Each structure stands twice: as structure tokens, then as C-alpha cells.
Amino acid sequence: MSNEQDAIFRTLTKKATLGDMISMIAHQWKQPLSVISVLNTGMDLQLELDNFDKQKFLSYNRQIKEQIDYMSETINDFRNFLQEDSKKNILDIKVCIQKALKFTAIALTKNDILFEVNFYTDKCKFLGFNNDVTQILIVFISNAKDKLSLLALETKKITIDVNEENENLLISVKDNGGIIDESIINDIFIEHFTTKKEPNGNGIGLYIANKIAKEHLHGKIWVENNKEENSVTFTLSIPLKK
């Protein structure tokens, strides 16, 4: 792949998940907007009832500023995520996972989905563009979240496990939302293949994730059913940095 083709591909991968990014921003902003609305109503009520309390008023104002700062930080996080990378860097999988969970945590909490991260190796460094692995993990987590949100399970859970095998870093994302039909499991990485109803699915997420893994990270992705646990695990394998 030429440098120009690589740049175009990276732009397309970001655009492919732009809808998910906007949805995540909406989730991140919903709570602080609600808090600001409540605080603003409290300030108005003090003035209307002629019951002005300077210290309480200043406290409300400080809390509103904190919420605005949080919203500004959220926008900066997403803007940085969408910026194009020009070169590969030595990255730490722990940071990639933290970023992916930061973008998806509110959506998981809203749908009562628990998440757990386990590290079974201390070899966590690899070579890649800054947001490639984060984007792949967001695809895995978002797909699991979409599936689990439709189910009435007593416990909904996503587990991320990090292992090392044969000089490769393995990052697995498992959910307990049921297995994938064996008749389609080999098709899920095909472009535009989706089991989601419109407008929730365009069949591009896993296709892009697979291309990133192969062409940027020189790794691979695979999926496995576990019928006994009624779970599905997506695994990303990438070469460790020597």
C-alpha cells in the first residue's frame, strides 16, 4: 500500500466510525447537560424567591463551570482521536484500552453492562498508529453493547483479556450475549455484511477493523463461539515490539 493509499484508507476508517463517535459524544454530554440544567434552575429559583445566598450561588456557578470543562475535555478527546497520524509509534495496549473504555463507558453504563479488564502478561508494547487498536476495540465493544442492550439478562458483561503468545499480543473481547450463528460466522468480516436492522448497522465496522489489523498492525482478527458459556470472543493478535 502506497503512502497516499494508506492516508486515504486511514481517513476512510475514521469516517466509517464517525456516526458512532457522534453517538458517543451525545452519551458523554447528556449527564453534564442535565446537571447544568438543574443548577441553572436552582439559581433562577433563588432570584425569583428573593432568597439569594451568595455562597450557594457561587457553588452552583463553580459546578456549572466544572461540567462545561468536562464537556470541553470530551470534545478534545474525540478531536484528537480523529486527527490523522503520519507515523507509527511505540504504543502501550493499556493506554489503548483505557481510551476505548473512556469513549464507550457511558453507553455501557446506560445499558447496565458490566466490563472487566484482565492482564495476563506484562508485555504490552507494540508498533502502530496512535488510534488503530483503540478503534478496533471500540468496534468490538460497541457491537457487544448493541447486542447486549437488546437482551433481558440478569447480568450483562463484557470482558477484555490481554495475553501474550508466540511473540504476539492477544487482546480478546468477550460478551455473554449469545453465540453467532455458525452459518454466518465466516461472513461477518465481509464489507457491508450486517445482522443489524437499519439504521443501526452498515456492515463496515468489522470489515474496517479487519483491514486495520492486517494492513497497519500486520496482525489478524478472529472470532470464536463458546456454546457452553453462550458467549462470543473477538481476538486481535498483533506482533509485540521486539
Secondary structure, 3 states (H helix, E strand, C coil): CCHHHHHHHHHHHHHHCHHHHHHHHHHHHHHHHHHHHHHHHHHHHHHHCCCCCHHHHHHHHHHHHHHHHHHHHHHHHHHHHHCCCCCCEEEEHHHHHHHHHHHHHHHHHHCCEEEEEEECCCCCEEEECCCHHHHHHHHHHHHHHHHHCCCCCCCEEEEEEEEEECCEEEEEEEECCCCCCCCCCCCCCCCCCCCCCCCCCCCCHHHHHHHHHHHCCCCEEEEEEECCCCEEEEEEEEECCC
